[in-house]
């Protein structure tokens, strides 16, 4: 609890602006009164009120970071301590885009529930958490088979800009089995926020979705607050027994916001100027997703966290931090996207750590064979493209060449409404038929094998 919370509302605690450096302001007269995380409100010379947050303490002064541009600020202006009152999520948020302060994006207040969001809530203790749940159908053939996603799993999507990350996230929002979808768009372009909510999700998916957005033009403090609110909203629905799909885009923008705040607070820069506290901040964020506590009525949070990688460098600091925190990662490759296959998943560099427990013995053997064929073709591709390979030289490469077009199409197939068993059936048909297999059924349509007494998926279930 802050000093502003402890004292009667009739009493106002204030200091004065002593120094301003960008969005960081030093406030005199609040030493010994303010605490880290307290809110401040400063009246600017142009009639605006600028909100901020205390990020560092000194014996006589404190440092606050502003949530808006500092235009109009002057030395000596009063800065009041104000209690932080987080918004209260509720079902009325579903179907809306919410900002970092719990308001609708047109500025109107959003409906409020009974319990304020806990922006910095600790995750459940590891030994009390349930194990990962069953495999989820996602509508993405590659994820339904070779890169499974289980209930409560945390998966990363590593991608450069313009490689189809947003398209994949929207497909998962529409296709994954979940009661509620919470989307965090941190540092995205304003146009992309609107396009994602209105066009990419669609009316049906948006009805079960809350979008928490902080656009690229907003300050680091607002971006961090939106990121924390995104996980707090997911926890709100989880605590009410629902399975929540949390799509967080992106951890990189969150880490950059944390870096700006930490450096302004006086923390020393380290690798690529990211301060030493960055790994802990990322882990604390990602750990809030995952299975609920054993024996409780709480649901689970299945998390998809995206990471922007510059130049496809999987070893850059944020990518390296996130990869060790999550339960698997999908790598989207620009070269694959440029030849027109979406999602542009690079199977050889992607992994799901839930795979061993998600597959049956038969499914594991099928995936191992498919991945081996894909790897064999990609290894031999330079020779094949250069005309240096002669068919009949190596049987394994010959088989890979024959099956490659169908396998590549399969990895790039999105079939919303199709079960994971149907995806496995199609993969089995490709491997057994020399590269030809029935196309996935569209939504509300019958598949290519509907004329048979048993569908492909039925034959897969009984092992026929």
Order of alpha helices (4+ residues) and beta strands (2+ residues): alpha-beta-beta-beta-beta-beta-beta-beta-alpha-beta-alpha-beta-alpha-alpha-beta-alpha-beta-alpha-alpha-beta-alpha-beta-alpha-beta-alpha-alpha-alpha-alpha-alpha
